[in-house]
Amino acid sequence: MEHLAKGLIAIAAGLCMGIGAIGPAIGEGNAVGKALEGMARQPEAAGTLRTNMILGCAITETTGIYALVVALLLIFMF
């Protein structure tokens, strides 16, 4: 029975990372795409757009890091 529980925990950790990584990937892709469109339209605003894009990507990535932390806790705590 213990092997079954360990297997289910491993599956849960994998799902946690898989589902938890979809949101940041989509969000960062959209942010970078829109920033590049804005830079192509207004090259003089590239510095401001780049700074805001990097800040937004960093904030978006925190959800992926939280999913990693939860997955690691599932693996090593149980």
Gaussian input, Z-matrix of N, CA and C with variables (Angstrom, degrees):
# hf/3-21g

backbone

0 1
 N
 C     1     B1
 C     2     B2     1     A1
 N     3     B3     2     A2     1     D1
 C     4     B4     3     A3     2     D2
 C     5     B5     4     A4     3     D3
 N     6     B6     5     A5     4     D4
 C     7     B7     6     A6     5     D5
 C     8     B8     7     A7     6     D6
 N     9     B9     8     A8     7     D7
 C    10    B10     9     A9     8     D8
 C    11    B11    10    A10     9     D9
 N    12    B12    11    A11    10    D10
 C    13    B13    12    A12    11    D11
 C    14    B14    13    A13    12    D12
 N    15    B15    14    A14    13    D13
 C    16    B16    15    A15    14    D14
 C    17    B17    16    A16    15    D15
 N    18    B18    17    A17    16    D16
 C    19    B19    18    A18    17    D17
 C    20    B20    19    A19    18    D18
 N    21    B21    20    A20    19    D19
 C    22    B22    21    A21    20    D20
 C    23    B23    22    A22    21    D21
 N    24    B24    23    A23    22    D22
 C    25    B25    24    A24    23    D23
 C    26    B26    25    A25    24    D24
 N    27    B27    26    A26    25    D25
 C    28    B28    27    A27    26    D26
 C    29    B29    28    A28    27    D27
 N    30    B30    29    A29    28    D28
 C    31    B31    30    A30    29    D29
 C    32    B32    31    A31    30    D30
 N    33    B33    32    A32    31    D31
 C    34    B34    33    A33    32    D32
 C    35    B35    34    A34    33    D33
 N    36    B36    35    A35    34    D34
 C    37    B37    36    A36    35    D35
 C    38    B38    37    A37    36    D36
 N    39    B39    38    A38    37    D37
 C    40    B40    39    A39    38    D38
 C    41    B41    40    A40    39    D39
 N    42    B42    41    A41    40    D40
 C    43    B43    42    A42    41    D41
 C    44    B44    43    A43    42    D42
 N    45    B45    44    A44    43    D43
 C    46    B46    45    A45    44    D44
 C    47    B47    46    A46    45    D45
 N    48    B48    47    A47    46    D46
 C    49    B49    48    A48    47    D47
 C    50    B50    49    A49    48    D48
 N    51    B51    50    A50    49    D49
 C    52    B52    51    A51    50    D50
 C    53    B53    52    A52    51    D51
 N    54    B54    53    A53    52    D52
 C    55    B55    54    A54    53    D53
 C    56    B56    55    A55    54    D54
 N    57    B57    56    A56    55    D55
 C    58    B58    57    A57    56    D56
 C    59    B59    58    A58    57    D57
 N    60    B60    59    A59    58    D58
 C    61    B61    60    A60    59    D59
 C    62    B62    61    A61    60    D60
 N    63    B63    62    A62    61    D61
 C    64    B64    63    A63    62    D62
 C    65    B65    64    A64    63    D63
 N    66    B66    65    A65    64    D64
 C    67    B67    66    A66    65    D65
 C    68    B68    67    A67    66    D66
 N    69    B69    68    A68    67    D67
 C    70    B70    69    A69    68    D68
 C    71    B71    70    A70    69    D69
 N    72    B72    71    A71    70    D70
 C    73    B73    72    A72    71    D71
 C    74    B74    73    A73    72    D72
 N    75    B75    74    A74    73    D73
 C    76    B76    75    A75    74    D74
 C    77    B77    76    A76    75    D75
 N    78    B78    77    A77    76    D76
 C    79    B79    78    A78    77    D77
 C    80    B80    79    A79    78    D78
 N    81    B81    80    A80    79    D79
 C    82    B82    81    A81    80    D80
 C    83    B83    82    A82    81    D81
 N    84    B84    83    A83    82    D82
 C    85    B85    84    A84    83    D83
 C    86    B86    85    A85    84    D84
 N    87    B87    86    A86    85    D85
 C    88    B88    87    A87    86    D86
 C    89    B89    88    A88    87    D87
 N    90    B90    89    A89    88    D88
 C    91    B91    90    A90    89    D89
 C    92    B92    91    A91    90    D90
 N    93    B93    92    A92    91    D91
 C    94    B94    93    A93    92    D92
 C    95    B95    94    A94    93    D93
 N    96    B96    95    A95    94    D94
 C    97    B97    96    A96    95    D95
 C    98    B98    97    A97    96    D96
 N    99    B99    98    A98    97    D97
 C   100   B100    99    A99    98    D98
 C   101   B101   100   A100    99    D99
 N   102   B102   101   A101   100   D100
 C   103   B103   102   A102   101   D101
 C   104   B104   103   A103   102   D102
 N   105   B105   104   A104   103   D103
 C   106   B106   105   A105   104   D104
 C   107   B107   106   A106   105   D105
 N   108   B108   107   A107   106   D106
 C   109   B109   108   A108   107   D107
 C   110   B110   109   A109   108   D108
 N   111   B111   110   A110   109   D109
 C   112   B112   111   A111   110   D110
 C   113   B113   112   A112   111   D111
 N   114   B114   113   A113   112   D112
 C   115   B115   114   A114   113   D113
 C   116   B116   115   A115   114   D114
 N   117   B117   116   A116   115   D115
 C   118   B118   117   A117   116   D116
 C   119   B119   118   A118   117   D117
 N   120   B120   119   A119   118   D118
 C   121   B121   120   A120   119   D119
 C   122   B122   121   A121   120   D120
 N   123   B123   122   A122   121   D121
 C   124   B124   123   A123   122   D122
 C   125   B125   124   A124   123   D123
 N   126   B126   125   A125   124   D124
 C   127   B127   126   A126   125   D125
 C   128   B128   127   A127   126   D126
 N   129   B129   128   A128   127   D127
 C   130   B130   129   A129   128   D128
 C   131   B131   130   A130   129   D129
 N   132   B132   131   A131   130   D130
 C   133   B133   132   A132   131   D131
 C   134   B134   133   A133   132   D132
 N   135   B135   134   A134   133   D133
 C   136   B136   135   A135   134   D134
 C   137   B137   136   A136   135   D135
 N   138   B138   137   A137   136   D136
 C   139   B139   138   A138   137   D137
 C   140   B140   139   A139   138   D138
 N   141   B141   140   A140   139   D139
 C   142   B142   141   A141   140   D140
 C   143   B143   142   A142   141   D141
 N   144   B144   143   A143   142   D142
 C   145   B145   144   A144   143   D143
 C   146   B146   145   A145   144   D144
 N   147   B147   146   A146   145   D145
 C   148   B148   147   A147   146   D146
 C   149   B149   148   A148   147   D147
 N   150   B150   149   A149   148   D148
 C   151   B151   150   A150   149   D149
 C   152   B152   151   A151   150   D150
 N   153   B153   152   A152   151   D151
 C   154   B154   153   A153   152   D152
 C   155   B155   154   A154   153   D153
 N   156   B156   155   A155   154   D154
 C   157   B157   156   A156   155   D155
 C   158   B158   157   A157   156   D156
 N   159   B159   158   A158   157   D157
 C   160   B160   159   A159   158   D158
 C   161   B161   160   A160   159   D159
 N   162   B162   161   A161   160   D160
 C   163   B163   162   A162   161   D161
 C   164   B164   163   A163   162   D162
 N   165   B165   164   A164   163   D163
 C   166   B166   165   A165   164   D164
 C   167   B167   166   A166   165   D165
 N   168   B168   167   A167   166   D166
 C   169   B169   168   A168   167   D167
 C   170   B170   169   A169   168   D168
 N   171   B171   170   A170   169   D169
 C   172   B172   171   A171   170   D170
 C   173   B173   172   A172   171   D171
 N   174   B174   173   A173   172   D172
 C   175   B175   174   A174   173   D173
 C   176   B176   175   A175   174   D174
 N   177   B177   176   A176   175   D175
 C   178   B178   177   A177   176   D176
 C   179   B179   178   A178   177   D177
 N   180   B180   179   A179   178   D178
 C   181   B181   180   A180   179   D179
 C   182   B182   181   A181   180   D180
 N   183   B183   182   A182   181   D181
 C   184   B184   183   A183   182   D182
 C   185   B185   184   A184   183   D183
 N   186   B186   185   A185   184   D184
 C   187   B187   186   A186   185   D185
 C   188   B188   187   A187   186   D186
 N   189   B189   188   A188   187   D187
 C   190   B190   189   A189   188   D188
 C   191   B191   190   A190   189   D189
 N   192   B192   191   A191   190   D190
 C   193   B193   192   A192   191   D191
 C   194   B194   193   A193   192   D192
 N   195   B195   194   A194   193   D193
 C   196   B196   195   A195   194   D194
 C   197   B197   196   A196   195   D195
 N   198   B198   197   A197   196   D196
 C   199   B199   198   A198   197   D197
 C   200   B200   199   A199   198   D198
 N   201   B201   200   A200   199   D199
 C   202   B202   201   A201   200   D200
 C   203   B203   202   A202   201   D201
 N   204   B204   203   A203   202   D202
 C   205   B205   204   A204   203   D203
 C   206   B206   205   A205   204   D204
 N   207   B207   206   A206   205   D205
 C   208   B208   207   A207   206   D206
 C   209   B209   208   A208   207   D207
 N   210   B210   209   A209   208   D208
 C   211   B211   210   A210   209   D209
 C   212   B212   211   A211   210   D210
 N   213   B213   212   A212   211   D211
 C   214   B214   213   A213   212   D212
 C   215   B215   214   A214   213   D213
 N   216   B216   215   A215   214   D214
 C   217   B217   216   A216   215   D215
 C   218   B218   217   A217   216   D216
 N   219   B219   218   A218   217   D217
 C   220   B220   219   A219   218   D218
 C   221   B221   220   A220   219   D219
 N   222   B222   221   A221   220   D220
 C   223   B223   222   A222   221   D221
 C   224   B224   223   A223   222   D222
 N   225   B225   224   A224   223   D223
 C   226   B226   225   A225   224   D224
 C   227   B227   226   A226   225   D225
 N   228   B228   227   A227   226   D226
 C   229   B229   228   A228   227   D227
 C   230   B230   229   A229   228   D228
 N   231   B231   230   A230   229   D229
 C   232   B232   231   A231   230   D230
 C   233   B233   232   A232   231   D231

   B1=1.4547
   B2=1.5219
   B3=1.3397
   B4=1.4679
   B5=1.5279
   B6=1.3399
   B7=1.4642
   B8=1.5230
   B9=1.3214
   B10=1.4572
   B11=1.5296
   B12=1.3229
   B13=1.4632
   B14=1.5257
   B15=1.3167
   B16=1.4712
   B17=1.5253
   B18=1.3196
   B19=1.4589
   B20=1.5166
   B21=1.3208
   B22=1.4684
   B23=1.5249
   B24=1.3196
   B25=1.4722
   B26=1.5237
   B27=1.3271
   B28=1.4665
   B29=1.5275
   B30=1.3170
   B31=1.4697
   B32=1.5210
   B33=1.3207
   B34=1.4651
   B35=1.5235
   B36=1.3305
   B37=1.4695
   B38=1.5285
   B39=1.3090
   B40=1.4649
   B41=1.5131
   B42=1.3279
   B43=1.4619
   B44=1.5209
   B45=1.3127
   B46=1.4596
   B47=1.5261
   B48=1.3128
   B49=1.4687
   B50=1.5248
   B51=1.3119
   B52=1.4646
   B53=1.5147
   B54=1.3158
   B55=1.4627
   B56=1.5241
   B57=1.3173
   B58=1.4612
   B59=1.5110
   B60=1.3230
   B61=1.4628
   B62=1.5222
   B63=1.3202
   B64=1.4626
   B65=1.5292
   B66=1.3195
   B67=1.4578
   B68=1.5195
   B69=1.3403
   B70=1.4625
   B71=1.5297
   B72=1.3181
   B73=1.4659
   B74=1.5234
   B75=1.3140
   B76=1.4658
   B77=1.5250
   B78=1.3247
   B79=1.4602
   B80=1.5158
   B81=1.3086
   B82=1.4635
   B83=1.5224
   B84=1.3117
   B85=1.4688
   B86=1.5159
   B87=1.3272
   B88=1.4648
   B89=1.5232
   B90=1.3126
   B91=1.4666
   B92=1.5230
   B93=1.3199
   B94=1.4613
   B95=1.5270
   B96=1.3182
   B97=1.4653
   B98=1.5164
   B99=1.3242
   B100=1.4669
   B101=1.5315
   B102=1.3238
   B103=1.4670
   B104=1.5296
   B105=1.3190
   B106=1.4655
   B107=1.5223
   B108=1.3322
   B109=1.4632
   B110=1.5240
   B111=1.3310
   B112=1.4594
   B113=1.5164
   B114=1.3291
   B115=1.4693
   B116=1.5211
   B117=1.3305
   B118=1.4608
   B119=1.5254
   B120=1.3292
   B121=1.4615
   B122=1.5195
   B123=1.3433
   B124=1.4612
   B125=1.5251
   B126=1.3029
   B127=1.4692
   B128=1.5271
   B129=1.3271
   B130=1.4658
   B131=1.5250
   B132=1.3143
   B133=1.4659
   B134=1.5276
   B135=1.3171
   B136=1.4659
   B137=1.5231
   B138=1.3334
   B139=1.4674
   B140=1.5128
   B141=1.3235
   B142=1.4635
   B143=1.5195
   B144=1.3270
   B145=1.4679
   B146=1.5226
   B147=1.3218
   B148=1.4637
   B149=1.5287
   B150=1.3342
   B151=1.4673
   B152=1.5223
   B153=1.3217
   B154=1.4663
   B155=1.5209
   B156=1.3334
   B157=1.4591
   B158=1.5232
   B159=1.3290
   B160=1.4655
   B161=1.5208
   B162=1.3194
   B163=1.4597
   B164=1.5254
   B165=1.3198
   B166=1.4656
   B167=1.5168
   B168=1.3308
   B169=1.4751
   B170=1.5229
   B171=1.3273
   B172=1.4682
   B173=1.5190
   B174=1.3159
   B175=1.4663
   B176=1.5268
   B177=1.3202
   B178=1.4632
   B179=1.5199
   B180=1.3115
   B181=1.4660
   B182=1.5289
   B183=1.3248
   B184=1.4670
   B185=1.5247
   B186=1.3329
   B187=1.4677
   B188=1.5228
   B189=1.3273
   B190=1.4661
   B191=1.5157
   B192=1.3325
   B193=1.4670
   B194=1.5262
   B195=1.3292
   B196=1.4679
   B197=1.5265
   B198=1.3347
   B199=1.4644
   B200=1.5279
   B201=1.3290
   B202=1.4678
   B203=1.5234
   B204=1.3155
   B205=1.4676
   B206=1.5252
   B207=1.3209
   B208=1.4650
   B209=1.5232
   B210=1.3307
   B211=1.4673
   B212=1.5275
   B213=1.3264
   B214=1.4665
   B215=1.5245
   B216=1.3236
   B217=1.4631
   B218=1.5193
   B219=1.3221
   B220=1.4650
   B221=1.5178
   B222=1.3120
   B223=1.4709
   B224=1.5233
   B225=1.3263
   B226=1.4685
   B227=1.5276
   B228=1.3078
   B229=1.4660
   B230=1.5303
   B231=1.3379
   B232=1.4621
   B233=1.4894
   A1=111.21
   A2=115.56
   A3=119.10
   A4=110.89
   A5=117.29
   A6=120.56
   A7=110.61
   A8=116.47
   A9=120.61
   A10=110.40
   A11=116.79
   A12=120.51
   A13=110.75
   A14=117.47
   A15=120.84
   A16=110.73
   A17=116.95
   A18=120.58
   A19=111.95
   A20=115.75
   A21=119.55
   A22=111.67
   A23=117.06
   A24=120.51
   A25=109.91
   A26=117.28
   A27=120.29
   A28=110.81
   A29=116.99
   A30=120.46
   A31=110.46
   A32=116.86
   A33=120.67
   A34=111.19
   A35=116.90
   A36=120.21
   A37=110.30
   A38=117.26
   A39=120.59
   A40=112.28
   A41=116.43
   A42=120.06
   A43=111.23
   A44=116.37
   A45=120.98
   A46=110.10
   A47=116.87
   A48=120.07
   A49=111.30
   A50=116.59
   A51=119.44
   A52=112.46
   A53=115.98
   A54=120.40
   A55=110.43
   A56=116.56
   A57=120.10
   A58=113.68
   A59=118.14
   A60=120.98
   A61=112.35
   A62=117.74
   A63=120.25
   A64=111.02
   A65=117.04
   A66=120.81
   A67=113.47
   A68=117.90
   A69=118.23
   A70=113.31
   A71=117.29
   A72=119.54
   A73=111.15
   A74=116.59
   A75=120.08
   A76=110.14
   A77=116.98
   A78=120.71
   A79=112.59
   A80=117.22
   A81=120.01
   A82=111.30
   A83=116.87
   A84=119.43
   A85=111.70
   A86=116.26
   A87=119.58
   A88=111.28
   A89=117.34
   A90=121.12
   A91=111.32
   A92=117.02
   A93=120.38
   A94=110.41
   A95=116.88
   A96=120.28
   A97=112.07
   A98=117.04
   A99=120.68
   A100=110.79
   A101=117.58
   A102=119.68
   A103=110.38
   A104=117.33
   A105=120.05
   A106=111.45
   A107=116.75
   A108=119.37
   A109=110.50
   A110=116.17
   A111=120.20
   A112=112.26
   A113=117.09
   A114=120.21
   A115=111.35
   A116=116.94
   A117=119.87
   A118=110.64
   A119=116.45
   A120=120.20
   A121=112.71
   A122=116.83
   A123=121.82
   A124=109.77
   A125=117.24
   A126=120.08
   A127=113.37
   A128=118.24
   A129=120.33
   A130=112.21
   A131=118.19
   A132=121.66
   A133=111.90
   A134=117.31
   A135=120.89
   A136=112.32
   A137=117.99
   A138=120.27
   A139=112.17
   A140=116.93
   A141=121.05
   A142=111.11
   A143=116.27
   A144=119.65
   A145=111.27
   A146=116.99
   A147=120.86
   A148=110.62
   A149=115.99
   A150=120.00
   A151=111.02
   A152=116.39
   A153=120.00
   A154=111.84
   A155=116.68
   A156=119.91
   A157=111.27
   A158=117.14
   A159=120.19
   A160=110.62
   A161=117.03
   A162=120.21
   A163=111.31
   A164=117.05
   A165=120.98
   A166=112.58
   A167=116.59
   A168=119.93
   A169=111.12
   A170=116.78
   A171=119.78
   A172=110.84
   A173=116.69
   A174=120.33
   A175=110.22
   A176=117.09
   A177=120.73
   A178=111.23
   A179=117.18
   A180=121.66
   A181=112.06
   A182=118.10
   A183=119.22
   A184=111.60
   A185=118.48
   A186=118.96
   A187=110.86
   A188=117.36
   A189=120.21
   A190=112.05
   A191=116.24
   A192=120.21
   A193=110.15
   A194=117.08
   A195=119.62
   A196=110.98
   A197=117.53
   A198=120.46
   A199=110.31
   A200=117.27
   A201=120.60
   A202=111.00
   A203=117.29
   A204=120.95
   A205=110.28
   A206=117.30
   A207=120.36
   A208=110.62
   A209=117.06
   A210=120.07
   A211=111.30
   A212=117.08
   A213=119.62
   A214=111.47
   A215=116.91
   A216=119.43
   A217=111.14
   A218=117.31
   A219=120.13
   A220=111.12
   A221=116.10
   A222=119.52
   A223=111.76
   A224=116.72
   A225=118.99
   A226=114.46
   A227=118.80
   A228=120.03
   A229=112.15
   A230=117.30
   A231=118.83
   A232=110.85
   D1=-31.26
   D2=-179.04
   D3=-66.68
   D4=-34.64
   D5=179.81
   D6=-67.23
   D7=-36.59
   D8=177.74
   D9=-64.02
   D10=-43.27
   D11=179.40
   D12=-63.56
   D13=-42.97
   D14=178.19
   D15=-62.88
   D16=-39.29
   D17=178.45
   D18=-65.39
   D19=-42.83
   D20=178.68
   D21=-65.99
   D22=-36.26
   D23=176.64
   D24=-65.16
   D25=-40.37
   D26=178.40
   D27=-64.84
   D28=-39.97
   D29=177.08
   D30=-65.01
   D31=-42.36
   D32=178.81
   D33=-62.70
   D34=-40.61
   D35=178.75
   D36=-65.66
   D37=-40.41
   D38=177.90
   D39=-64.48
   D40=-42.54
   D41=176.93
   D42=-65.32
   D43=-38.20
   D44=178.81
   D45=-59.72
   D46=-45.71
   D47=179.71
   D48=-71.13
   D49=-40.47
   D50=-178.12
   D51=-64.75
   D52=-49.45
   D53=179.95
   D54=-72.26
   D55=-36.46
   D56=-179.31
   D57=-70.73
   D58=-17.60
   D59=-179.75
   D60=-93.53
   D61=-14.89
   D62=-178.24
   D63=-67.67
   D64=-45.66
   D65=-177.81
   D66=-60.73
   D67=-52.58
   D68=178.40
   D69=-60.50
   D70=-36.95
   D71=-179.40
   D72=-64.83
   D73=-44.15
   D74=179.12
   D75=-67.15
   D76=-44.29
   D77=-178.96
   D78=-63.48
   D79=-44.16
   D80=179.17
   D81=-67.86
   D82=-37.58
   D83=177.50
   D84=-62.59
   D85=-43.58
   D86=177.86
   D87=-64.82
   D88=-43.43
   D89=-178.50
   D90=-62.83
   D91=-45.79
   D92=-179.13
   D93=-66.90
   D94=-40.90
   D95=179.05
   D96=-61.38
   D97=-45.98
   D98=179.93
   D99=-68.33
   D100=-36.57
   D101=178.01
   D102=-65.05
   D103=-40.82
   D104=178.59
   D105=-66.64
   D106=-36.59
   D107=175.28
   D108=-62.88
   D109=-43.08
   D110=178.39
   D111=-64.55
   D112=-39.04
   D113=178.13
   D114=-66.99
   D115=-33.85
   D116=178.83
   D117=-69.76
   D118=-36.27
   D119=179.48
   D120=-75.65
   D121=-40.13
   D122=-177.87
   D123=-131.79
   D124=85.25
   D125=-178.02
   D126=-60.71
   D127=-26.77
   D128=-179.29
   D129=-70.66
   D130=-18.36
   D131=179.22
   D132=-97.28
   D133=12.38
   D134=-174.71
   D135=-62.53
   D136=-38.58
   D137=-178.56
   D138=-63.28
   D139=-45.62
   D140=179.27
   D141=-66.20
   D142=-43.73
   D143=179.75
   D144=-63.27
   D145=-40.51
   D146=-179.10
   D147=-63.94
   D148=-44.17
   D149=179.95
   D150=-62.27
   D151=-46.90
   D152=179.93
   D153=-65.87
   D154=-36.31
   D155=178.72
   D156=-65.24
   D157=-44.41
   D158=-179.94
   D159=-64.10
   D160=-41.42
   D161=177.36
   D162=-63.08
   D163=-43.49
   D164=178.34
   D165=-64.25
   D166=-39.84
   D167=178.08
   D168=-65.80
   D169=-37.07
   D170=178.16
   D171=-64.90
   D172=-41.63
   D173=179.05
   D174=-67.94
   D175=-40.20
   D176=179.42
   D177=-65.03
   D178=-36.59
   D179=-176.69
   D180=-68.30
   D181=-20.56
   D182=-178.71
   D183=-61.50
   D184=-31.08
   D185=178.34
   D186=-66.47
   D187=-36.47
   D188=175.22
   D189=-65.73
   D190=-37.50
   D191=177.99
   D192=-67.53
   D193=-39.15
   D194=176.58
   D195=-62.65
   D196=-39.64
   D197=177.35
   D198=-63.35
   D199=-39.26
   D200=176.98
   D201=-63.16
   D202=-42.42
   D203=179.50
   D204=-62.79
   D205=-43.75
   D206=179.20
   D207=-64.01
   D208=-41.94
   D209=178.67
   D210=-63.07
   D211=-42.66
   D212=178.14
   D213=-65.59
   D214=-38.40
   D215=176.47
   D216=-63.42
   D217=-40.19
   D218=177.55
   D219=-61.68
   D220=-42.36
   D221=-176.48
   D222=-70.16
   D223=-45.50
   D224=-170.38
   D225=-95.18
   D226=-13.94
   D227=-178.54
   D228=-92.38
   D229=-25.91
   D230=-175.45
   D231=-111.79

